[in-house]
Amino acid sequence: MNNIAEEFKQKYATVIIDMMEKATNAKAKMWGTAIIGFGDSVLKYESDRELDWFIVGFSPRKQNFAFYISGTVEKE
């Protein structure tokens, strides 16, 4: 039964990657071991600390997919 769940996640992860690459015009990139991000952004904290991050991303967690939005995609 667990194998079915993994096949389901892999299938949908591929669809999500295709959609996000088209929406952001950026290739998928691994951020750590579990998050797939698209686009590059710099987060700046009030302390002036900066962190390279992605614009949008997702992670196929054990129970559900988690989606992250950390900025906007600029269009001309």
MMTF fields as JSON, N, C-alpha, C and O atoms, coordinates in Angstrom:
{
  "mmtfVersion": "1.0.0",
  "mmtfProducer": "UNKNOWN",
  "numBonds": 303,
  "numAtoms": 304,
  "numGroups": 76,
  "numChains": 1,
  "numModels": 1,
  "chainsPerModel": [1],
  "groupsPerChain": [76],
  "chainIdList": ["A"],
  "bondAtomList": [4, 2, 8, 6, 12, 10, 16, 14, 20, 18, 24, 22, 28, 26, 32, 30, 36, 34, 40, 38, 44, 42, 48, 46, 52, 50, 56, 54, 60, 58, 64, 62, 68, 66, 72, 70, 76, 74, 80, 78, 84, 82, 88, 86, 92, 90, 96, 94, 100, 98, 104, 102, 108, 106, 112, 110, 116, 114, 120, 118, 124, 122, 128, 126, 132, 130, 136, 134, 140, 138, 144, 142, 148, 146, 152, 150, 156, 154, 160, 158, 164, 162, 168, 166, 172, 170, 176, 174, 180, 178, 184, 182, 188, 186, 192, 190, 196, 194, 200, 198, 204, 202, 208, 206, 212, 210, 216, 214, 220, 218, 224, 222, 228, 226, 232, 230, 236, 234, 240, 238, 244, 242, 248, 246, 252, 250, 256, 254, 260, 258, 264, 262, 268, 266, 272, 270, 276, 274, 280, 278, 284, 282, 288, 286, 292, 290, 296, 294, 300, 298],
  "bondOrderList": [1, 1, 1, 1, 1, 1, 1, 1, 1, 1, 1, 1, 1, 1, 1, 1, 1, 1, 1, 1, 1, 1, 1, 1, 1, 1, 1, 1, 1, 1, 1, 1, 1, 1, 1, 1, 1, 1, 1, 1, 1, 1, 1, 1, 1, 1, 1, 1, 1, 1, 1, 1, 1, 1, 1, 1, 1, 1, 1, 1, 1, 1, 1, 1, 1, 1, 1, 1, 1, 1, 1, 1, 1, 1, 1],
  "groupList": [{"groupName": "MET", "atomNameList": ["N", "CA", "C", "O"], "elementList": ["N", "C", "C", "O"], "formalChargeList": [0, 0, 0, 0], "bondAtomList": [1, 0, 2, 1, 3, 2], "bondOrderList": [1, 1, 2], "singleLetterCode": "M", "chemCompType": "L-PEPTIDE LINKING"}, {"groupName": "ASN", "atomNameList": ["N", "CA", "C", "O"], "elementList": ["N", "C", "C", "O"], "formalChargeList": [0, 0, 0, 0], "bondAtomList": [1, 0, 2, 1, 3, 2], "bondOrderList": [1, 1, 2], "singleLetterCode": "N", "chemCompType": "L-PEPTIDE LINKING"}, {"groupName": "ILE", "atomNameList": ["N", "CA", "C", "O"], "elementList": ["N", "C", "C", "O"], "formalChargeList": [0, 0, 0, 0], "bondAtomList": [1, 0, 2, 1, 3, 2], "bondOrderList": [1, 1, 2], "singleLetterCode": "I", "chemCompType": "L-PEPTIDE LINKING"}, {"groupName": "ALA", "atomNameList": ["N", "CA", "C", "O"], "elementList": ["N", "C", "C", "O"], "formalChargeList": [0, 0, 0, 0], "bondAtomList": [1, 0, 2, 1, 3, 2], "bondOrderList": [1, 1, 2], "singleLetterCode": "A", "chemCompType": "L-PEPTIDE LINKING"}, {"groupName": "GLU", "atomNameList": ["N", "CA", "C", "O"], "elementList": ["N", "C", "C", "O"], "formalChargeList": [0, 0, 0, 0], "bondAtomList": [1, 0, 2, 1, 3, 2], "bondOrderList": [1, 1, 2], "singleLetterCode": "E", "chemCompType": "L-PEPTIDE LINKING"}, {"groupName": "PHE", "atomNameList": ["N", "CA", "C", "O"], "elementList": ["N", "C", "C", "O"], "formalChargeList": [0, 0, 0, 0], "bondAtomList": [1, 0, 2, 1, 3, 2], "bondOrderList": [1, 1, 2], "singleLetterCode": "F", "chemCompType": "L-PEPTIDE LINKING"}, {"groupName": "LYS", "atomNameList": ["N", "CA", "C", "O"], "elementList": ["N", "C", "C", "O"], "formalChargeList": [0, 0, 0, 0], "bondAtomList": [1, 0, 2, 1, 3, 2], "bondOrderList": [1, 1, 2], "singleLetterCode": "K", "chemCompType": "L-PEPTIDE LINKING"}, {"groupName": "GLN", "atomNameList": ["N", "CA", "C", "O"], "elementList": ["N", "C", "C", "O"], "formalChargeList": [0, 0, 0, 0], "bondAtomList": [1, 0, 2, 1, 3, 2], "bondOrderList": [1, 1, 2], "singleLetterCode": "Q", "chemCompType": "L-PEPTIDE LINKING"}, {"groupName": "TYR", "atomNameList": ["N", "CA", "C", "O"], "elementList": ["N", "C", "C", "O"], "formalChargeList": [0, 0, 0, 0], "bondAtomList": [1, 0, 2, 1, 3, 2], "bondOrderList": [1, 1, 2], "singleLetterCode": "Y", "chemCompType": "L-PEPTIDE LINKING"}, {"groupName": "THR", "atomNameList": ["N", "CA", "C", "O"], "elementList": ["N", "C", "C", "O"], "formalChargeList": [0, 0, 0, 0], "bondAtomList": [1, 0, 2, 1, 3, 2], "bondOrderList": [1, 1, 2], "singleLetterCode": "T", "chemCompType": "L-PEPTIDE LINKING"}, {"groupName": "VAL", "atomNameList": ["N", "CA", "C", "O"], "elementList": ["N", "C", "C", "O"], "formalChargeList": [0, 0, 0, 0], "bondAtomList": [1, 0, 2, 1, 3, 2], "bondOrderList": [1, 1, 2], "singleLetterCode": "V", "chemCompType": "L-PEPTIDE LINKING"}, {"groupName": "ASP", "atomNameList": ["N", "CA", "C", "O"], "elementList": ["N", "C", "C", "O"], "formalChargeList": [0, 0, 0, 0], "bondAtomList": [1, 0, 2, 1, 3, 2], "bondOrderList": [1, 1, 2], "singleLetterCode": "D", "chemCompType": "L-PEPTIDE LINKING"}, {"groupName": "TRP", "atomNameList": ["N", "CA", "C", "O"], "elementList": ["N", "C", "C", "O"], "formalChargeList": [0, 0, 0, 0], "bondAtomList": [1, 0, 2, 1, 3, 2], "bondOrderList": [1, 1, 2], "singleLetterCode": "W", "chemCompType": "L-PEPTIDE LINKING"}, {"groupName": "GLY", "atomNameList": ["N", "CA", "C", "O"], "elementList": ["N", "C", "C", "O"], "formalChargeList": [0, 0, 0, 0], "bondAtomList": [1, 0, 2, 1, 3, 2], "bondOrderList": [1, 1, 2], "singleLetterCode": "G", "chemCompType": "PEPTIDE LINKING"}, {"groupName": "SER", "atomNameList": ["N", "CA", "C", "O"], "elementList": ["N", "C", "C", "O"], "formalChargeList": [0, 0, 0, 0], "bondAtomList": [1, 0, 2, 1, 3, 2], "bondOrderList": [1, 1, 2], "singleLetterCode": "S", "chemCompType": "L-PEPTIDE LINKING"}, {"groupName": "LEU", "atomNameList": ["N", "CA", "C", "O"], "elementList": ["N", "C", "C", "O"], "formalChargeList": [0, 0, 0, 0], "bondAtomList": [1, 0, 2, 1, 3, 2], "bondOrderList": [1, 1, 2], "singleLetterCode": "L", "chemCompType": "L-PEPTIDE LINKING"}, {"groupName": "ARG", "atomNameList": ["N", "CA", "C", "O"], "elementList": ["N", "C", "C", "O"], "formalChargeList": [0, 0, 0, 0], "bondAtomList": [1, 0, 2, 1, 3, 2], "bondOrderList": [1, 1, 2], "singleLetterCode": "R", "chemCompType": "L-PEPTIDE LINKING"}, {"groupName": "PRO", "atomNameList": ["N", "CA", "C", "O"], "elementList": ["N", "C", "C", "O"], "formalChargeList": [0, 0, 0, 0], "bondAtomList": [1, 0, 2, 1, 3, 2], "bondOrderList": [1, 1, 2], "singleLetterCode": "P", "chemCompType": "L-PEPTIDE LINKING"}],
  "groupTypeList": [0, 1, 1, 2, 3, 4, 4, 5, 6, 7, 6, 8, 3, 9, 10, 2, 2, 11, 0, 0, 4, 6, 3, 9, 1, 3, 6, 3, 6, 0, 12, 13, 9, 3, 2, 2, 13, 5, 13, 11, 14, 10, 15, 6, 8, 4, 14, 11, 16, 4, 15, 11, 12, 5, 2, 10, 13, 5, 14, 17, 16, 6, 7, 1, 5, 3, 5, 8, 2, 14, 13, 9, 10, 4, 6, 4],
  "groupIdList": [1, 2, 3, 4, 5, 6, 7, 8, 9, 10, 11, 12, 13, 14, 15, 16, 17, 18, 19, 20, 21, 22, 23, 24, 25, 26, 27, 28, 29, 30, 31, 32, 33, 34, 35, 36, 37, 38, 39, 40, 41, 42, 43, 44, 45, 46, 47, 48, 49, 50, 51, 52, 53, 54, 55, 56, 57, 58, 59, 60, 61, 62, 63, 64, 65, 66, 67, 68, 69, 70, 71, 72, 73, 74, 75, 76],
  "secStructList": [7, 2, 2, 2, 2, 2, 2, 2, 2, 2, 2, 2, 2, 2, 2, 2, 2, 2, 2, 2, 2, 2, 2, 2, 6, 7, 7, 3, 3, 3, 3, 6, 6, 6, 3, 3, 3, 3, 1, 7, 3, 3, 3, 3, 7, 6, 6, 1, 7, 3, 3, 3, 3, 7, 1, 3, 3, 3, 3, 3, 7, 1, 1, 1, 3, 3, 3, 3, 3, 7, 1, 7, 7, 7, 7, 7],
  "xCoordList": [0.82, 0.0, 0.863, 0.512, 1.97, 2.846, 3.412, 3.588, 3.694, 4.232, 3.252, 3.672, 1.962, 0.933, 0.979, 0.91, 1.093, 1.157, 2.383, 2.297, 3.518, 4.735, 4.599, 5.042, 4.002, 3.781, 2.884, 3.128, 1.85, 0.922, 1.67, 1.5, 2.492, 3.257, 4.229, 4.361, 4.908, 5.86, 5.155, 5.661, 3.989, 3.227, 2.815, 2.988, 2.268, 1.813, 2.971, 2.849, 4.076, 5.249, 5.735, 6.133, 5.709, 6.12, 5.191, 5.654, 3.889, 2.914, 3.137, 3.106, 3.359, 3.578, 4.858, 4.878, 5.914, 7.173, 6.944, 7.386, 6.259, 5.976, 5.192, 5.521, 4.163, 3.334, 4.131, 4.031, 4.925, 5.674, 6.794, 7.094, 7.422, 8.451, 7.847, 8.45, 6.675, 6.005, 5.576, 5.725, 5.049, 4.55, 5.677, 5.497, 6.825, 7.916, 8.996, 9.843, 8.965, 10.011, 11.38, 12.393, 11.395, 12.629, 12.644, 11.594, 13.819, 13.971, 13.863, 14.184, 13.407, 13.308, 14.713, 15.654, 14.836, 16.119, 15.851, 14.925, 16.657, 16.507, 17.069, 18.164, 16.306, 16.725, 16.72, 15.667, 17.888, 17.975, 17.607, 17.851, 17.024, 16.724, 15.264, 14.923, 14.381, 12.958, 12.151, 10.957, 12.762, 12.002, 12.499, 13.703, 11.563, 11.866, 11.423, 10.243, 12.385, 12.089, 12.289, 12.956, 11.692, 11.741, 12.049, 11.419, 13.022, 13.405, 14.347, 14.457, 15.013, 15.958, 15.521, 15.081, 15.648, 15.278, 16.237, 16.907, 16.3, 17.097, 16.15, 15.49, 16.087, 15.292, 16.181, 17.318, 15.666, 16.44, 15.645, 14.503, 16.28, 15.649, 15.886, 16.752, 15.116, 15.293, 16.694, 17.192, 17.331, 18.691, 19.741, 20.939, 19.291, 20.143, 20.759, 21.55, 20.405, 20.844, 20.154, 18.963, 20.907, 20.344, 20.442, 21.373, 19.46, 19.385, 18.947, 17.925, 19.712, 19.292, 18.142, 18.211, 17.08, 15.886, 15.215, 15.749, 14.086, 13.343, 12.103, 11.722, 11.467, 10.252, 9.029, 8.225, 8.896, 7.832, 8.441, 9.461, 7.816, 8.321, 7.293, 6.201, 7.674, 6.802, 7.637, 8.8, 7.013, 7.651, 6.623, 5.558, 6.919, 5.998, 6.162, 6.838, 5.543, 5.647, 4.954, 4.269, 5.136, 4.584, 3.063, 2.532, 2.371, 0.911, 0.355, -0.568, 0.926, 0.407, 1.545, 2.681, 1.225, 2.179, 2.117, 1.035, 3.281, 3.346, 3.833, 4.797, 3.167, 3.529, 4.041, 3.532, 5.054, 5.69, 5.661, 6.004, 5.257, 5.29, 6.029, 5.566, 7.175, 7.968, 8.191, 8.974, 7.527, 7.68, 6.764, 5.831, 7.036, 6.222, 7.101, 8.314, 6.475, 7.181, 6.915, 5.763, 7.98, 7.828, 7.646, 8.364, 6.694, 6.431, 6.616, 6.237, 7.191, 7.345, 6.09, 6.029],
  "yCoordList": [-1.199, 0.0, 1.262, 2.24, 1.261, 2.424, 2.766, 3.942, 1.764, 1.98, 2.761, 3.584, 2.517, 3.237, 4.722, 5.568, 5.039, 6.433, 7.123, 8.279, 6.434, 7.023, 7.247, 8.278, 6.313, 6.494, 7.697, 8.475, 7.847, 8.97, 10.285, 11.214, 10.365, 11.586, 11.899, 13.058, 10.893, 11.106, 11.64, 12.544, 11.082, 11.523, 12.983, 13.783, 13.317, 14.68, 15.657, 16.813, 15.228, 16.103, 16.497, 17.643, 15.568, 15.87, 16.902, 17.812, 16.771, 17.737, 19.11, 20.124, 19.147, 20.415, 21.091, 22.306, 20.318, 20.881, 21.529, 22.653, 20.83, 21.392, 22.699, 23.678, 22.713, 23.912, 25.074, 26.196, 24.816, 25.897, 26.416, 27.61, 25.532, 26.007, 26.941, 27.957, 26.608, 27.474, 28.795, 29.854, 28.741, 29.94, 30.894, 32.111, 30.366, 31.213, 31.453, 32.331, 30.672, 30.728, 30.42, 30.99, 29.518, 29.12, 27.599, 26.982, 27.004, 25.565, 25.166, 25.943, 23.948, 23.394, 23.221, 22.863, 23.482, 23.349, 22.83, 23.285, 21.888, 21.363, 22.364, 22.897, 22.605, 23.451, 22.548, 22.262, 22.111, 21.138, 19.76, 19.452, 18.937, 17.559, 17.329, 16.26, 18.304, 18.021, 19.1, 18.909, 20.224, 21.308, 21.522, 21.594, 21.621, 21.926, 23.367, 23.689, 24.242, 25.66, 26.128, 25.475, 27.285, 27.869, 29.354, 30.07, 29.806, 31.207, 31.486, 30.692, 32.602, 32.997, 34.312, 35.228, 34.388, 35.58, 35.727, 34.769, 36.904, 37.13, 37.625, 38.652, 36.896, 37.333, 38.199, 37.833, 39.336, 40.215, 40.418, 40.876, 40.066, 40.187, 41.579, 42.316, 41.932, 43.226, 43.381, 44.499, 42.273, 42.301, 42.508, 42.491, 42.703, 42.842, 41.525, 41.509, 40.431, 39.11, 38.817, 39.084, 38.265, 37.925, 36.424, 35.765, 35.901, 34.47, 34.252, 34.789, 33.467, 33.09, 32.109, 31.166, 32.332, 31.503, 31.427, 31.95, 30.803, 30.658, 31.54, 32.041, 31.731, 32.546, 31.707, 32.103, 30.555, 29.607, 28.215, 27.95, 27.338, 25.977, 25.05, 25.463, 23.785, 22.806, 21.657, 21.476, 20.896, 19.722, 18.601, 18.8, 17.434, 16.307, 15.648, 14.628, 16.236, 15.731, 14.374, 13.918, 13.748, 12.407, 12.372, 11.488, 13.311, 13.327, 14.078, 13.604, 15.26, 16.151, 16.892, 16.881, 17.534, 18.44, 19.766, 20.235, 20.367, 21.695, 22.665, 22.378, 23.812, 24.819, 26.067, 26.459, 26.692, 27.872, 29.009, 28.813, 30.178, 31.371, 32.438, 32.868, 32.861, 33.824, 35.137, 35.971, 35.329, 36.567, 36.577, 35.779, 37.477, 37.571, 37.377, 37.587, 36.98, 36.826, 38.094, 38.434, 38.791, 40.026, 39.723, 38.901, 40.382, 40.233, 41.583, 42.609, 41.595, 42.862, 43.183, 44.207],
  "zCoordList": [0.0, 0.0, 0.0, -0.66, 0.718, 0.788, -0.587, -0.908, -1.389, -2.735, -3.604, -4.417, -3.446, -4.203, -3.861, -4.753, -2.586, -2.154, -2.745, -3.161, -2.789, -3.341, -4.847, -5.353, -5.564, -7.002, -7.258, -8.18, -6.443, -6.547, -6.362, -7.152, -5.327, -5.052, -6.179, -6.572, -6.705, -7.789, -9.03, -9.694, -9.341, -10.501, -10.358, -11.278, -9.196, -8.98, -8.828, -9.233, -8.262, -8.152, -9.54, -9.752, -10.482, -11.859, -12.489, -13.176, -12.262, -12.787, -12.158, -12.855, -10.856, -10.148, -10.646, -10.844, -10.847, -11.36, -12.723, -12.957, -13.617, -14.945, -14.84, -15.509, -14.007, -13.852, -13.28, -13.776, -12.237, -11.595, -12.483, -12.46, -13.27, -14.189, -15.233, -15.58, -15.73, -16.706, -16.062, -16.671, -14.847, -14.173, -13.779, -13.83, -13.392, -12.912, -13.953, -13.788, -15.025, -16.042, -15.428, -15.831, -14.454, -13.773, -13.619, -13.438, -13.691, -13.538, -12.063, -11.164, -11.848, -10.497, -9.908, -10.615, -8.602, -7.912, -6.501, -5.83, -6.063, -4.703, -3.696, -3.874, -2.647, -1.541, -0.313, 0.258, 0.078, 1.158, 0.63, -0.537, 1.479, 1.087, 0.741, 0.233, 1.0, 0.834, 0.124, -0.107, -0.227, -0.857, -2.287, -2.534, -3.215, -4.603, -4.83, -4.695, -5.178, -5.338, -6.763, -7.565, -7.066, -8.408, -8.29, -7.511, -9.069, -9.027, -7.873, -6.938, -7.944, -6.898, -6.284, -6.979, -4.989, -4.247, -3.077, -2.69, -2.527, -1.325, -0.248, -0.412, 0.845, 1.994, 2.867, 3.165, 3.272, 4.147, 5.432, 5.417, 6.534, 7.844, 8.425, 7.954, 9.441, 10.11, 10.669, 10.799, 10.998, 11.538, 10.441, 10.72, 9.191, 8.012, 7.548, 6.605, 8.197, 7.742, 6.417, 6.261, 5.453, 4.154, 3.927, 4.391, 3.205, 2.944, 1.505, 1.078, 0.754, -0.592, -0.455, 0.334, -1.227, -1.113, -2.47, -3.448, -2.552, -3.795, -3.76, -2.702, -4.927, -4.984, -4.621, -3.777, -5.259, -4.912, -4.862, -5.499, -4.109, -4.006, -3.392, -3.001, -3.319, -2.678, -2.134, -2.495, -1.263, -0.692, -0.584, 0.001, -1.132, -1.01, 0.366, 0.497, 1.377, 2.747, 2.891, 1.975, 4.024, 4.248, 4.089, 3.417, 4.693, 4.638, 3.433, 2.771, 3.148, 2.105, 1.435, 1.91, 0.331, -0.294, 0.46, 0.814, 0.705, 1.316, 0.246, -0.464, 0.131, -0.862, -0.168, 0.882, -0.764, -0.189, -1.207, -2.373, -0.771, -1.599, -0.806, 0.25, -1.319, -0.552, -1.286, -0.832, -2.396, -3.142, -4.334, -4.432, -5.23, -6.44, -7.661, -7.617, -8.732, -10.001, -10.798, -11.065, -11.176, -11.933, -13.405, -13.974, -14.013, -15.446, -16.108, -15.544, -17.29, -18.03, -18.8, -19.481]
}
